[in-house]
Amino acid sequence: MALVASVPGSPLHPILPPGVEPGGPFRWLADAMGIARLAGTSLAVTSVLAVTLAVGTFLWLLREAWRGHVSLRAVVLLSIAAHVAVLTLPLLISRDVYSYIAYGRIVAIHHANPYVLTAADFPRDLVAALVGPKWLATPAVYGPLFTGLASLVVRAVDGLAGQIAVFRWTAALASLGTVALIATTARRLVPARAAFAVVAFGVNPVVLFQSVASGHNDLLIALAVAGAFACVVSGRTLIAVAVLALGAVVKAPAALPLALLVVWCVARSDPGRRLRTLATHGGLAAAIGLLCAAPFLQLHDPTLGMLELAGHEGWLAPSRLFRRLLDAISGDTLGVVARVAFAATLLVALALLIRDVWRNREVGDRAILELGAAWGWSLLLLMLLGPVLLPWYVTWALPLVWLLPRVPRVVAIGASVALALSQWTAEPDRFPRAYDLNVWVGHYVITPVVVLLLGWLLLDGWRRLRGGRPLYEEQDDAGPRGEDRRDPRAGATAEA
């Protein structure tokens, strides 16, 4: 996949800045192998084969890690090597990094509020021509902390290529930090599953090629989730609240594990101290949010992009498929029912997860495993039930996939595989036929698969909550072989 991505004009490239061309070792190797001479349909077919091969080898390695045939050290080193390799490639798949820079320029160069004005309001800006058409007239939909960081990057780094590199390196470092936290935490709680946990995230094609190589800020959410869970394992719940609060002002999904953590801390406090715990933990999160949001607060959009984002709809989202089906049946009148039904299902599911966390009276590692699994469930449900579904969204829950029982674990891995296969051409103008086929496969193959995974997840979650079964992997479930399987419920960990 790296070889195909190193070819000038590769289907995996979005529009690149003027003067930017692929280079580095993979470009040299592609020239030597003759891949650089491919063009048109041949190059598009090669891209499909490369993506498919990447996914297939990832699944093979994941299976071997689950069976205990691969060491933790080996997969950590492989993850590091894969991240370094990806950074030798140009920008891949997505134009979102141009939106990051555009919002940063609105603050730093134009001295305006990106939650009010858009890149379209500054058509002469050098980055405006590169922003994706769908997002050109869209106000910022990211958290205020990330928007502020984007403005600092624009101020500190000259040149578009340098600014892109900063976001890509940030994504890579966040991803490698997540790998380190996953390895440390999994080895402490469930050592037999540590190698599997690292493979599921660190060498996953959707992480490497569609998240790191694109410089996506979703990897900061993965880092916040993994870091906060490591803090909970160490008994530092107040620090975990701060970490997730910072994640939530980078991007909203981190607010779900944050809410569950605050509920968990309050529920486990003595009845007479619950109000104080709520004030300290909830107050800390609120203070961090207000401090970061203060420079951008206004009455035009007090939600800072959340209301704007709720109005968008992704091309792979299950809710879109059902909306179009209902509109086709009813003559464009009942499609809104799908959006409402999906939103209501998400709210009900989150309420049930909050109730489960509140009732969690286990002790030691069992309580922590249940909390971490609840985070994983919530992020999976948000990804699959939300109105926008993009490949990099799967990175939210992947740091916790090793905690989950078979069904949600398979759903998370299956979704990452499906989403990795969903994009093999980035731009419609260079490969129109391949792009049209890519969209058709996304709508009529990938999305139905995701719908089946979602239904399976909801059914298993309902059965677990109704039957009083834990949300994490139970001791008698099938697990990795070939290594010592310590009972994850045997240890005792300090609690708040």
Helices and strands as residue ranges (DSSP letters): H 2-5, H 25-33, G 35-37, H 40-66, H 72-87, H 96-108, G 119-121, H 144-156, H 160-189, G 191-193, H 194-202, H 205-207, I 208-212, H 218-233, H 237-248, G 252-254, H 255-267, G 271-273, H 274-277, I 278-282, H 283-293, G 294-296, H 306-310, H 318-330, H 335-358, H 365-385, G 391-396, G 398-403, H 406-420, H 432-441, I 442-446, H 447-467
